[in-house]
Amino acid sequence: MKTAIHRRAISKANVKLFTISVLMLGFCVLCGCGGNSSSGGVTPTPTPTPTPGPGISGHVYGGSPEAGEPIGGSQITLYQAGATGYGAGAYQLAQTASDSNGAFDIPAITCQTSGYSQQIYLVATGGTIKGQSGANAATGFISAVGTCASFAHETVVNEATTVATVWTLDQFLDASGQTVGTSSTNQTGLNNAAATITATNFVDPATGLAPIAFPPGVISPTPTLYSLANILASCVDSSGANSTECQNLFTAATPSGGAAPTTTLQAAVDIARNPANNVGDLFALEPVNAPFAPALAVEPASWALTLNYAPTAAAFNSPYMIAVDGAGNVWVANAASNSVSELTGASGYITGLNFAPAGASLNFPVWLAIDAAGNVWVANFKGNSVGELTNASGYASGLNFAPAGAAFNGPSSIELDSAGNLWITNFSGDSVSELLAGCSSASCTGVNFTNSNTGTPGAVFSGPFSSTPDELGNLWVANYSGNSVSELLAGCSNASCTGVNFNNSNTGSPGAGFGSPVEIAVNGAGDVLAVNLNSNSVSELPAGCTTSSCAGVNFNNTNTGIPGASFSSPNSIAVDAGSNVWATNSVDDSVSELTAASAYGFGLNLGPWPTRLSEFSIAVDAGGNIWIANNYEDGVNEIVGVATPTLTPVVACLNQGKEVCMP
């Protein structure tokens, strides 16, 4: 049986006996169309540079090629994604129509060579499905087919490709679903998101179906994808937009307070962006003779789509902390094998690597942070040290730091501030260490802050589990054993350091309600948020809190609206660039969200997923994906497209003077 540190069972007297099963739940736990479209600002460039290549041909189907019917007279438009803003600026490359057999052909493609993303995609609208007498204006499909340099030349466009594309590229779509665009500085986010489609993690573009075999180590949610495709098919197969089937779909897909969609593509976008909305009503729309199988047998908890990755080369072994670098690669610390793994973004995350350079002296690595140069810094819980894997060496070599001044004692987390300093919480030592910027093989200066050298009233560290710096240079610390949050004010040094402590008696009314806080984050407004393992909640300290004036708030399972957040031993927290709060629930293997638009008064759950075990740490990437390290499963989950795209690594936003930011 695996061993692990369990946040809820952490005992200082037995800290050296923590094994990956004791730390389990917590740190198991420590331890538009064309150039004249108004949709999304589709704008043509007048003088493209010709780069003719082979074309694209294929078919438009309602349903699968085997169980569905062809759609004739559908308008097929090939677009090149924009690069001037999210959901904006796509360029129309070609347009044609499908014949009575659903077939279409675009003989040659000339992409723009600058000013646009190199991602291309097909949109199919309208047409008459075989068996119906008239066109269905409500039909809308989309399919990402690759890049200008490498794309699927034979493809099927149908409901399944629509679901795969919409869910994966959600944050890059306009409301119509027809315009894909990213910012000029986030090509990586769009490319990596699109790669999860073209790597056939969801569908095979050539067949419009889930592939017969997925890439090794990939578990794909085919039944959920097929259920969603069947729901869209109920409208596509009908007599038209005014049919009962289409109207039922549009009603169930309408967001709270929003307008009803008018096409199946718009409906798909609305469902993807509101995955907990009207789940049962939508599930009931699957037709009896559904064209896609196997589909879900029972109603899901939400319509979020998740992928699971465990490529052999990544060699996951009790992964704990997870982080994303500037290229969108996903990194985890493997506590059981004293190594660090990487999932490669450019491959669609189907390939991975494992690193354990001797120089880093990895020893029960439980936390990692990535600096702006791509170096990976690791907290070695049992080794009482910090390891560094150097980007310049391709992570083949590393360094180890344990200066006497740092006084490491059970280091449980590591974070970088905008000045390049490293902050380490010492769970066993009731202290926080700092490694000053500039650590090298020749030297590294460390200092240590305890309850005796942080001034008056002081920080009161008690089982400090993790920390986070804010954009002002303050450091916030979650005290697991002390039911509190400490702050070290910017400019702390051995000679002078001011620390303060916020607990359940000095955070006003109703108060913060801390209950074994294990991880902490700061949102775009400067509010501090801590996830409470033992009280099933998230606490907030509004920006500007002082010990003389602080109005703390607690968000739990009784005050986050309907359907609610349903926290269940939450053990990790992340804030996206929209200031939405995401937390993993270690007991029921789900993820909770508190929405910034509701001032965190509205919550919902994604999951649980019965095959995802022990969800530990959580991170957000530039594609708007949520990443989760699963300790017992030895894998990594990706919840596609549900979050606001967020610049990575985390320190990149701090370097811009922001807590979180969009790329």
C-alpha positions as CSV (number, residue, x, y, z in Angstrom):
1,M,0.0,0.0,0.0
2,K,1.2,3.5,-0.8
3,T,2.4,5.8,1.9
4,A,1.6,9.5,2.1
5,I,1.2,12.5,4.5
6,H,-2.3,13.1,5.5
7,R,-3.1,16.8,6.3
8,R,-5.8,15.8,8.7
9,A,-3.5,13.4,10.6
10,I,-0.4,15.4,10.8
11,S,1.3,14.9,14.2
12,K,4.5,16.7,14.9
13,A,5.7,14.1,17.3
14,N,5.5,11.6,14.5
15,V,6.5,13.8,11.6
16,K,9.3,11.5,10.5
17,L,6.9,8.6,10.4
18,F,4.6,10.3,7.9
19,T,4.1,7.9,5.0
20,I,2.1,8.5,1.9
21,S,-1.0,6.9,3.4
22,V,-1.1,9.0,6.6
23,L,-1.0,12.3,4.8
24,M,-3.7,11.2,2.3
25,L,-6.6,13.6,2.0
26,G,-5.0,16.8,2.5
27,F,-1.5,17.0,1.5
28,C,-2.2,13.2,1.1
29,V,-2.1,16.2,1.5
30,L,0.8,17.6,2.9
31,C,3.1,15.5,2.8
32,G,-18.5,34.7,-37.5
33,C,-18.4,33.9,-40.3
34,G,-16.5,35.4,-43.1
35,G,-15.0,38.8,-43.4
36,N,-18.4,40.6,-43.0
37,S,-19.5,38.7,-39.9
38,S,-20.3,40.8,-36.8
39,S,-19.8,37.8,-34.5
40,G,-16.5,38.2,-32.6
41,G,-15.1,40.8,-34.9
42,V,-14.1,38.5,-37.8
43,T,-11.8,40.7,-40.0
44,P,-10.1,39.7,-43.2
45,T,-6.6,40.8,-44.2
46,P,-6.5,42.2,-47.7
47,T,-3.2,40.8,-49.0
48,P,-2.5,37.3,-47.8
49,T,0.9,35.8,-48.5
50,P,0.2,32.8,-50.7
51,T,1.2,29.5,-49.1
52,P,-0.9,26.9,-50.9
53,G,-1.1,23.5,-49.4
54,P,-3.3,20.4,-49.8
55,G,-6.9,20.9,-49.0
56,I,-9.6,19.4,-46.8
57,S,-12.4,17.2,-47.8
58,G,-15.0,15.4,-45.7
59,H,-18.6,14.9,-44.7
60,V,-21.2,16.6,-42.5
61,Y,-23.3,14.2,-40.5
62,G,-26.1,14.4,-38.0
63,G,-24.8,11.7,-35.7
64,S,-22.0,9.2,-36.5
65,P,-21.2,8.0,-40.0
66,E,-22.5,4.6,-39.1
67,A,-25.7,5.5,-37.1
68,G,-26.4,9.0,-38.3
69,E,-27.5,10.7,-41.6
70,P,-25.7,13.0,-44.0
71,I,-26.6,16.7,-44.1
72,G,-26.8,18.2,-47.5
73,G,-26.7,21.9,-48.3
74,S,-24.8,22.8,-45.1
75,Q,-22.6,25.8,-45.4
76,I,-19.0,24.8,-44.6
77,T,-16.6,27.6,-43.7
78,L,-12.9,27.2,-43.0
79,Y,-11.4,29.7,-40.6
80,Q,-8.0,30.7,-39.4
81,A,-8.2,31.6,-35.7
82,G,-7.6,35.2,-34.7
83,A,-4.8,36.7,-32.6
84,T,-6.2,40.1,-31.6
85,G,-8.4,39.0,-28.7
86,Y,-10.3,36.2,-27.1
87,G,-13.1,35.0,-29.3
88,A,-12.3,37.6,-32.0
89,G,-10.5,38.3,-35.3
90,A,-10.9,34.9,-37.1
91,Y,-10.2,35.0,-40.9
92,Q,-12.3,33.2,-43.5
93,L,-10.1,31.0,-45.6
94,A,-12.7,29.2,-47.7
95,Q,-16.4,28.4,-48.0
96,T,-18.3,25.7,-49.7
97,A,-21.5,23.6,-49.3
98,S,-22.1,19.9,-48.7
99,D,-23.8,17.8,-51.3
100,S,-26.7,15.5,-50.8
101,N,-24.4,12.9,-49.3
102,G,-23.0,15.4,-46.8
103,A,-19.7,15.6,-48.7
104,F,-17.6,18.7,-49.2
105,D,-14.2,19.6,-50.6
106,I,-11.9,22.5,-50.1
107,P,-9.2,21.9,-52.7
108,A,-6.5,24.3,-51.5
109,I,-5.8,26.4,-48.4
110,T,-3.9,29.6,-48.3
111,C,-3.2,30.7,-44.7
112,Q,-2.2,34.1,-43.5
113,T,1.4,34.0,-42.4
114,S,1.3,36.8,-39.8
115,G,-1.2,38.5,-37.6
116,Y,-3.2,35.4,-37.0
117,S,-3.0,32.2,-35.0
118,Q,-2.0,29.2,-37.1
119,Q,-4.9,27.1,-35.8
120,I,-7.6,26.4,-38.4
121,Y,-11.1,25.0,-37.9
122,L,-14.3,24.2,-39.8
123,V,-17.8,25.5,-39.0
124,A,-20.9,23.9,-40.6
125,T,-24.3,25.7,-40.4
126,G,-27.8,24.8,-41.7
127,G,-28.6,22.2,-44.3
128,T,-31.1,19.4,-44.6
129,I,-30.5,16.1,-42.8
130,K,-31.5,13.0,-44.8
131,G,-35.1,12.0,-43.8
132,Q,-36.3,15.6,-43.3
133,S,-38.0,17.7,-46.0
134,G,-36.5,21.1,-45.2
135,A,-33.3,22.7,-43.9
136,N,-32.7,23.1,-40.2
137,A,-31.4,26.6,-39.5
138,A,-30.6,25.5,-35.9
139,T,-27.9,23.1,-37.0
140,G,-24.4,24.4,-36.1
141,F,-21.2,22.3,-35.9
142,I,-17.5,23.1,-35.4
143,S,-14.3,21.0,-35.6
144,A,-10.7,22.0,-34.9
145,V,-8.6,20.3,-37.6
146,G,-5.1,21.4,-36.8
147,T,-2.6,24.1,-37.8
148,C,-1.8,25.6,-41.2
149,A,1.3,23.4,-41.3
150,S,-0.3,20.2,-40.1
151,F,-4.0,19.4,-40.3
152,A,-6.5,16.6,-41.0
153,H,-7.1,16.4,-44.7
154,E,-10.0,14.0,-44.4
155,T,-12.6,14.9,-41.7
156,V,-16.1,14.4,-40.4
157,V,-17.9,17.4,-38.9
158,N,-20.7,16.4,-36.5
159,E,-22.0,16.7,-32.9
160,A,-19.1,14.8,-31.4
161,T,-16.5,17.1,-33.0
162,T,-18.6,20.0,-31.9
163,V,-18.5,19.0,-28.2
164,A,-14.8,18.2,-28.3
165,T,-13.9,21.5,-29.9
166,V,-16.3,23.7,-27.9
167,W,-15.4,22.3,-24.5
168,T,-11.6,22.4,-25.2
169,L,-11.5,25.8,-26.8
170,D,-14.3,27.3,-24.7
171,Q,-12.2,30.3,-23.5
172,F,-11.2,31.2,-27.0
173,L,-14.7,31.2,-28.5
174,D,-17.3,34.0,-29.0
175,A,-20.9,33.4,-27.8
176,S,-21.9,32.1,-31.3
177,G,-19.2,29.4,-31.2
178,Q,-18.1,30.4,-34.7
179,T,-15.2,32.7,-33.9
180,V,-12.0,31.3,-32.4
181,G,-9.4,33.9,-31.3
182,T,-6.7,34.5,-28.7
183,S,-4.7,37.4,-27.5
184,S,-1.5,38.3,-29.3
185,T,0.4,37.1,-26.2
186,N,-1.4,33.8,-25.7
187,Q,-0.7,31.7,-28.7
188,T,0.7,29.0,-26.4
189,G,-2.6,28.7,-24.5
190,L,-4.6,28.2,-27.7
191,N,-2.1,25.9,-29.3
192,N,-1.9,23.6,-26.3
193,A,-5.7,23.5,-25.9
194,A,-6.2,22.7,-29.6
195,A,-3.5,20.0,-29.4
196,T,-5.6,18.0,-27.0
197,I,-8.2,17.7,-29.8
198,T,-5.8,17.0,-32.7
199,A,-3.9,14.5,-30.6
200,T,-7.2,12.5,-30.6
201,N,-7.7,12.8,-26.8
202,F,-11.4,13.2,-27.4
203,V,-12.3,12.4,-31.0
204,D,-10.7,11.2,-34.2
205,P,-11.3,14.0,-36.8
206,A,-11.3,11.4,-39.6
207,T,-14.3,9.6,-38.2
208,G,-16.1,12.1,-36.0
209,L,-16.0,9.4,-33.3
210,A,-13.9,8.6,-30.2
211,P,-10.8,6.8,-31.4
212,I,-10.7,3.0,-31.2
213,A,-7.6,3.4,-29.0
214,F,-6.6,6.5,-27.1
215,P,-2.9,7.6,-26.7
216,P,-1.2,5.5,-24.1
217,G,-1.9,6.8,-20.6
218,V,-4.9,8.8,-21.6
219,I,-8.4,8.2,-20.1
220,S,-11.0,10.1,-22.1
221,P,-14.7,10.8,-21.0
222,T,-16.2,9.3,-24.1
223,P,-19.6,8.4,-22.5
224,T,-20.1,12.0,-21.3
225,L,-19.0,13.4,-24.7
226,Y,-21.4,11.1,-26.5
227,S,-24.3,12.0,-24.2
228,L,-23.7,15.7,-25.0
229,A,-23.5,14.9,-28.7
230,N,-26.7,12.9,-28.5
231,I,-28.4,15.9,-26.8
232,L,-27.4,18.2,-29.7
233,A,-28.4,15.5,-32.2
234,S,-32.0,15.6,-30.8
235,C,-32.3,19.0,-32.4
236,V,-30.2,18.4,-35.5
237,D,-32.3,15.4,-36.4
238,S,-35.6,17.3,-36.0
239,S,-37.7,19.2,-38.5
240,G,-36.1,22.6,-37.7
241,A,-35.4,25.3,-35.2
242,N,-39.1,25.6,-34.1
243,S,-39.4,21.8,-33.4
244,T,-40.1,20.6,-29.9
245,E,-36.7,19.0,-29.8
246,C,-34.8,22.2,-30.6
247,Q,-36.9,24.4,-28.3
248,N,-36.4,22.0,-25.4
249,L,-32.7,22.1,-26.0
250,F,-32.5,25.9,-26.2
251,T,-34.6,26.2,-23.0
252,A,-32.5,23.8,-21.0
253,A,-29.2,25.3,-22.3
254,T,-30.2,28.9,-21.5
255,P,-27.9,30.3,-18.8
256,S,-29.4,31.9,-15.7
257,G,-30.3,35.5,-16.7
258,G,-29.0,34.9,-20.2
259,A,-30.6,34.7,-23.7
260,A,-31.6,31.5,-25.2
261,P,-29.4,30.0,-27.9
262,T,-30.7,29.6,-31.4
263,T,-28.3,27.0,-32.8
264,T,-26.9,23.8,-31.6
265,L,-23.4,25.4,-31.6
266,Q,-24.6,28.2,-29.4
267,A,-26.3,25.7,-27.1
268,A,-23.0,23.8,-26.8
269,V,-21.2,27.0,-25.8
270,D,-23.8,27.8,-23.2
271,I,-23.7,24.3,-21.7
272,A,-19.9,24.2,-21.6
273,R,-19.8,27.6,-19.8
274,N,-22.5,26.6,-17.3
275,P,-21.7,22.9,-16.7
276,A,-23.9,22.6,-13.6
277,N,-26.9,24.3,-15.1
278,N,-30.1,22.2,-15.8
279,V,-28.0,19.0,-15.9
280,G,-31.1,16.7,-15.4
281,D,-33.2,18.5,-18.0
282,L,-30.5,18.3,-20.6
283,F,-29.8,14.6,-19.8
284,A,-33.5,13.9,-20.4
285,L,-33.2,15.1,-24.0
286,E,-31.1,12.2,-25.2
287,P,-33.2,10.4,-27.9
288,V,-34.2,6.8,-27.4
289,N,-32.3,5.7,-30.5
290,A,-29.3,7.9,-29.9
291,P,-26.7,8.0,-32.7
292,F,-23.6,7.9,-30.4
293,A,-22.8,5.0,-28.0
294,P,-21.7,4.2,-25.4
295,A,-23.3,7.2,-23.6
296,L,-24.0,7.8,-19.9
297,A,-26.4,5.4,-18.2
298,V,-27.2,7.9,-15.4
299,E,-27.3,11.6,-15.0
300,P,-23.8,13.2,-14.4
301,A,-22.9,15.5,-11.6
302,S,-22.1,18.2,-14.2
303,W,-21.3,18.5,-17.9
304,A,-17.6,19.3,-17.3
305,L,-15.3,17.1,-19.4
306,T,-12.1,15.7,-17.8
307,L,-9.1,13.9,-19.2
308,N,-6.7,11.8,-17.2
309,Y,-3.0,11.5,-18.1
310,A,-0.5,9.0,-16.9
311,P,2.0,8.4,-19.8
312,T,4.6,5.8,-18.9
313,A,7.6,8.1,-19.3
314,A,6.2,10.6,-16.7
315,A,6.4,7.9,-14.1
316,F,4.0,9.5,-11.7
317,N,4.4,8.1,-8.1
318,S,2.2,9.7,-5.5
319,P,2.1,13.1,-7.2
320,Y,1.5,16.0,-4.7
321,M,2.0,19.6,-5.8
322,I,1.2,20.6,-9.4
323,A,2.3,23.7,-11.3
324,V,2.4,25.0,-14.9
325,D,5.3,26.6,-16.6
326,G,5.4,29.4,-19.3
327,A,5.1,26.9,-22.1
328,G,2.0,25.2,-20.6
329,N,3.9,22.1,-19.5
330,V,2.5,20.6,-16.3
331,W,4.9,19.7,-13.5
332,V,4.3,17.5,-10.4
333,A,6.4,16.5,-7.4
334,N,6.4,12.7,-6.8
335,A,6.8,12.2,-3.1
336,A,7.1,8.4,-3.3
337,S,9.8,8.2,-5.9
338,N,11.8,11.3,-5.1
339,S,11.3,12.7,-8.6
340,V,9.6,15.4,-10.6
341,S,7.4,14.7,-13.7
342,E,6.5,16.8,-16.6
343,L,3.5,16.6,-19.0
344,T,4.4,18.2,-22.4
345,G,1.8,20.8,-23.5
346,A,2.9,20.8,-27.2
347,S,2.0,17.1,-27.6
348,G,-1.5,17.5,-26.2
349,Y,-0.1,16.2,-22.9
350,I,0.1,12.7,-24.2
351,T,3.9,12.6,-23.6
352,G,5.8,13.1,-20.4
353,L,9.2,13.1,-18.8
354,N,10.6,12.3,-15.3
355,F,13.6,14.0,-13.6
356,A,15.6,13.1,-10.5
357,P,19.0,14.7,-10.9
358,A,21.4,13.7,-8.1
359,G,22.5,17.2,-7.5
360,A,18.9,18.2,-6.5
361,S,18.9,15.6,-3.7
362,L,15.2,15.1,-3.9
363,N,13.9,13.6,-0.6
364,F,10.1,13.3,-0.3
365,P,9.4,16.3,-2.6
366,V,6.0,17.7,-1.7
367,W,5.9,21.1,-3.3
368,L,7.4,22.9,-6.3
369,A,7.5,26.3,-7.8
370,I,8.7,27.4,-11.3
371,D,10.6,30.6,-11.8
372,A,10.5,33.0,-14.8
373,A,13.5,31.2,-16.4
374,G,11.8,27.8,-16.2
375,N,13.9,26.5,-13.3
376,V,11.9,24.1,-11.0
377,W,12.4,24.6,-7.2
378,V,11.3,21.8,-4.9
379,A,10.6,21.6,-1.1
380,N,12.1,18.3,0.3
381,F,10.0,17.5,3.3
382,K,12.2,14.7,4.6
383,G,15.4,16.1,3.3
384,N,15.0,19.5,5.1
385,S,16.3,21.2,2.0
386,V,15.4,22.9,-1.3
387,G,16.3,21.3,-4.6
388,E,16.6,23.1,-7.9
389,L,16.2,21.5,-11.4
390,T,17.9,23.8,-13.9
391,N,16.2,24.6,-17.2
392,A,19.6,25.3,-18.9
393,S,20.6,21.6,-18.4
394,G,17.2,20.3,-19.7
395,Y,16.6,19.4,-16.1
396,A,19.3,16.8,-16.2
397,S,21.3,18.5,-13.5
398,G,20.2,20.1,-10.3
399,L,21.4,21.8,-7.1
400,N,20.5,21.5,-3.4
401,F,20.3,24.2,-0.8
402,A,20.1,24.0,3.0
403,P,22.0,27.0,4.4
404,A,22.2,27.1,8.2
405,G,20.4,30.4,8.4
406,A,17.2,28.9,6.7
407,A,16.8,26.4,9.6
408,F,14.7,24.1,7.4
409,N,12.5,21.7,9.5
410,G,9.9,19.8,7.5
411,P,9.6,22.2,4.6
412,S,6.1,21.7,3.3
413,S,5.8,24.4,0.6
414,I,7.8,26.7,-1.6
415,E,6.9,29.9,-3.4
416,L,8.6,32.7,-5.4
417,D,8.1,36.4,-5.0
418,S,8.6,39.1,-7.6
419,A,12.1,39.8,-6.4
420,G,13.2,36.2,-6.9
421,N,13.2,35.3,-3.3
422,L,12.0,31.8,-2.3
423,W,9.7,31.4,0.7
424,I,9.4,28.0,2.4
425,T,7.0,27.0,5.2
426,N,8.5,24.7,7.8
427,F,5.5,22.6,9.0
428,S,7.5,20.8,11.7
429,G,9.5,23.9,12.8
430,D,6.6,26.4,13.2
431,S,8.6,28.9,11.1
432,V,9.0,30.4,7.6
433,S,12.4,30.4,5.8
434,E,13.6,32.6,3.0
435,L,16.2,31.9,0.4
436,L,17.4,35.2,-1.0
437,A,17.4,35.7,-4.7
438,G,20.6,34.6,-6.5
439,C,21.2,31.2,-5.0
440,S,23.9,29.4,-7.0
441,S,26.1,26.4,-6.7
442,A,28.6,28.7,-4.9
443,S,26.4,30.2,-2.3
444,C,22.8,30.7,-1.0
445,T,21.7,32.9,1.9
446,G,18.9,31.8,4.1
447,V,17.0,33.4,6.9
448,N,14.3,32.1,9.3
449,F,11.3,33.8,10.8
450,T,9.7,32.3,13.9
451,N,7.2,33.4,16.5
452,S,10.0,35.1,18.4
453,N,11.4,37.4,15.7
454,T,8.4,38.8,13.8
455,G,7.7,41.8,16.1
456,T,4.5,42.6,18.0
457,P,1.9,41.3,17.8
458,G,3.8,38.8,15.8
459,A,3.0,36.0,13.3
460,V,2.1,33.1,15.6
461,F,3.1,30.3,13.2
462,S,1.5,27.0,14.2
463,G,1.9,24.1,11.7
464,P,2.4,26.5,8.8
465,F,1.5,24.5,5.8
466,S,1.8,26.8,2.8
467,S,2.2,30.4,1.9
468,T,1.7,32.8,-1.0
469,P,3.3,36.3,-1.7
470,D,1.1,39.1,-2.9
471,E,1.9,41.8,-5.4
472,L,2.9,44.2,-2.6
473,G,5.6,41.9,-1.3
474,N,3.7,40.7,1.8
475,L,3.7,37.0,2.5
476,W,0.6,35.2,3.7
477,V,0.8,31.9,5.6
478,A,-1.8,29.2,6.3
479,N,-1.4,27.7,9.8
480,Y,-2.9,24.3,9.8
481,S,-2.5,23.7,13.5
482,G,-3.3,27.2,14.6
483,N,-6.6,27.8,12.7
484,S,-5.2,31.1,11.5
485,V,-3.4,33.0,8.8
486,S,-0.2,34.9,9.4
487,E,1.2,37.8,7.4
488,L,4.8,38.9,7.1
489,L,4.9,42.4,5.9
490,A,7.0,43.3,2.9
491,G,10.6,44.0,3.7
492,C,11.1,41.4,6.4
493,S,14.7,40.8,7.3
494,N,16.6,39.2,10.2
495,A,17.1,42.7,11.6
496,S,13.5,43.8,11.3
497,C,10.3,41.9,10.5
498,T,6.7,42.8,11.3
499,G,4.3,39.9,11.5
500,V,0.6,39.8,12.3
501,N,-1.9,37.0,12.9
502,F,-5.5,36.6,11.8
503,N,-7.7,34.1,13.6
504,N,-11.3,33.4,14.4
505,S,-11.3,36.0,17.2
506,N,-10.0,39.1,15.4
507,T,-11.6,38.9,11.9
508,G,-14.9,40.6,12.8
509,S,-18.4,39.2,12.3
510,P,-19.3,36.7,10.9
511,G,-15.5,36.1,10.8
512,A,-13.2,34.0,8.8
513,G,-14.1,30.7,10.3
514,F,-10.6,29.1,9.8
515,G,-10.6,25.3,10.3
516,S,-7.2,23.8,9.6
517,P,-6.3,26.0,6.6
518,V,-3.9,24.2,4.4
519,E,-3.5,26.4,1.3
520,I,-3.8,30.0,0.5
521,A,-4.2,32.3,-2.5
522,V,-4.8,36.0,-3.3
523,N,-7.2,37.2,-5.9
524,G,-7.0,40.1,-8.3
525,A,-8.5,42.5,-5.8
526,G,-6.0,41.6,-3.1
527,D,-8.4,39.5,-1.0
528,V,-6.7,36.6,0.7
529,L,-8.5,33.2,0.5
530,A,-7.7,30.1,2.5
531,V,-9.1,26.6,2.0
532,N,-10.0,24.8,5.3
533,L,-9.5,21.1,5.3
534,N,-11.4,20.3,8.5
535,S,-14.3,22.8,8.3
536,N,-15.3,22.2,4.7
537,S,-15.0,25.8,3.7
538,V,-13.0,28.7,2.2
539,S,-12.2,31.7,4.3
540,E,-11.7,35.2,2.9
541,L,-9.7,38.2,4.4
542,P,-10.7,41.2,2.3
543,A,-7.8,43.4,1.0
544,G,-6.5,45.8,3.6
545,C,-7.1,43.7,6.7
546,T,-5.3,44.8,9.8
547,T,-5.5,43.3,13.3
548,S,-7.5,46.3,14.4
549,S,-9.9,46.1,11.5
550,C,-10.6,43.0,9.5
551,A,-14.0,41.7,8.2
552,G,-13.4,38.0,7.5
553,V,-15.9,35.9,5.7
554,N,-16.4,32.1,5.5
555,F,-17.9,30.4,2.5
556,N,-19.3,26.9,3.2
557,N,-21.9,24.4,2.2
558,T,-24.8,26.5,3.6
559,N,-24.1,29.9,2.1
560,T,-22.9,29.4,-1.5
561,G,-26.3,29.3,-3.2
562,I,-27.8,26.6,-5.3
563,P,-26.5,24.1,-6.3
564,G,-23.7,25.2,-3.9
565,A,-20.1,24.4,-3.5
566,S,-20.3,21.1,-1.5
567,F,-16.9,21.3,0.0
568,S,-15.7,18.0,1.3
569,S,-12.3,18.2,3.0
570,P,-11.0,20.7,0.5
571,N,-7.2,20.6,0.4
572,S,-6.0,22.9,-2.4
573,I,-7.0,26.2,-3.8
574,A,-6.3,28.2,-7.0
575,V,-7.5,31.6,-8.3
576,D,-7.8,32.2,-12.0
577,A,-7.4,35.5,-13.8
578,G,-11.1,36.2,-13.4
579,S,-10.7,35.9,-9.6
580,N,-12.8,32.7,-9.6
581,V,-11.8,30.4,-6.8
582,W,-11.2,26.7,-7.4
583,A,-10.8,24.1,-4.7
584,T,-10.2,20.3,-4.8
585,N,-12.3,18.1,-2.5
586,S,-10.2,15.2,-1.3
587,V,-13.1,13.1,0.2
588,D,-15.5,13.0,-2.7
589,D,-13.0,13.6,-5.6
590,S,-14.7,16.7,-6.9
591,V,-13.8,20.3,-7.6
592,S,-15.7,23.3,-6.2
593,E,-15.9,26.8,-7.7
594,L,-16.8,30.1,-6.1
595,T,-17.6,32.6,-8.8
596,A,-16.1,36.1,-8.6
597,A,-19.2,37.6,-10.3
598,S,-21.3,36.6,-7.3
599,A,-18.7,37.9,-4.8
600,Y,-18.3,34.2,-4.0
601,G,-21.9,33.9,-2.9
602,F,-22.6,31.3,-5.6
603,G,-20.8,28.0,-5.7
604,L,-21.0,24.8,-7.7
605,N,-19.3,21.4,-7.9
606,L,-17.7,19.7,-10.9
607,G,-17.7,16.0,-10.3
608,P,-17.3,13.8,-8.4
609,W,-15.6,11.4,-10.8
610,P,-15.5,7.9,-9.4
611,T,-12.2,7.0,-11.2
612,R,-10.3,10.1,-9.9
613,L,-8.8,9.3,-6.6
614,S,-7.4,11.6,-3.9
615,E,-7.4,15.0,-5.6
616,F,-4.6,16.9,-4.1
617,S,-3.2,20.1,-5.6
618,I,-4.7,22.3,-8.3
619,A,-3.5,24.8,-10.9
620,V,-4.9,26.8,-13.8
621,D,-3.2,27.3,-17.2
622,A,-3.3,29.7,-20.1
623,G,-5.9,27.7,-21.9
624,G,-8.4,28.0,-19.0
625,N,-7.9,24.4,-18.0
626,I,-7.9,23.1,-14.4
627,W,-5.1,20.7,-13.5
628,I,-5.2,18.3,-10.6
629,A,-2.6,15.9,-9.1
630,N,-4.1,12.7,-8.0
631,N,-2.0,11.1,-5.3
632,Y,-3.5,7.6,-5.1
633,E,-4.2,7.3,-8.8
634,D,-0.7,8.2,-9.9
635,G,-2.1,10.5,-12.6
636,V,-3.1,14.0,-13.5
637,N,-6.5,15.3,-14.3
638,E,-7.4,18.1,-16.7
639,I,-10.8,19.7,-16.6
640,V,-10.9,21.4,-19.9
641,G,-11.9,25.0,-20.6
642,V,-13.8,25.9,-17.4
643,A,-11.5,28.6,-16.0
644,T,-10.4,32.1,-17.1
645,P,-7.0,31.7,-18.9
646,T,-4.3,32.6,-16.5
647,L,-0.7,33.5,-17.1
648,T,1.9,30.9,-16.0
649,P,4.1,30.4,-14.1
650,V,2.5,32.0,-11.1
651,V,5.4,34.4,-10.5
652,A,4.9,35.8,-14.0
653,C,1.9,37.9,-12.8
654,L,3.8,39.0,-9.7
655,N,6.5,40.2,-12.0
656,Q,3.9,42.5,-13.7
657,G,2.8,43.8,-10.3
658,K,-0.4,41.7,-10.4
659,E,-1.6,38.8,-8.2
660,V,-3.2,36.9,-11.1
661,C,-3.5,38.0,-14.8
662,M,-4.6,36.9,-18.2
663,P,-1.9,36.1,-20.8
